[in-house]
Amino acid sequence: MAEPETKPRQVAAIPLRTRGSGTEVCVIRRKDSEKWGIPKGFIDPGNSREQAALTEAYEEAGLTGEIVGKSIGTYDYKKGNIFLTVAVFMMQVLEEHPTWAEMGFRERRWCTLEEARSLLKNHKVRPLLDRI
């Protein structure tokens, strides 16, 4: 008998940077989509949740940095026939690379926290933005 899934199987990073006007958030989307999101993916064997979140931010948005604190929460969603739990981390961005692995089909956008709340209004991560 299989044990029920109790740990998050995916992680996400909310990339943040500080500018003169305050905190900015980096959101991403597939170039063929109008839906914005944040870097997210599965936890590879041997990686911690924090390492996996940093890897996703680098692969999907070309950002490197460090995780700030513990997970700010989780959200659940359905992918095909699978229900997944995503642990979400805040990431202090230290470098924005001009090229990255998925730049051919993803775009990144820096915006204010208020703009991020609007762009992510229908995304399951939206309530967690209030914890930043």
Secondary structure, 3 states (H helix, E strand, C coil): CCCCCCCCCEEEEEEEEEECCEEEEEEEEECCCCCCECCEEECCCCCCHHHHHHHHHHHHHCEEEEEEEEEEEEEEEEECCEEEEEEEEEEEEEEECCCCCCCCCEEEEEEEHHHHHHHCCCCCCHHHHHHC
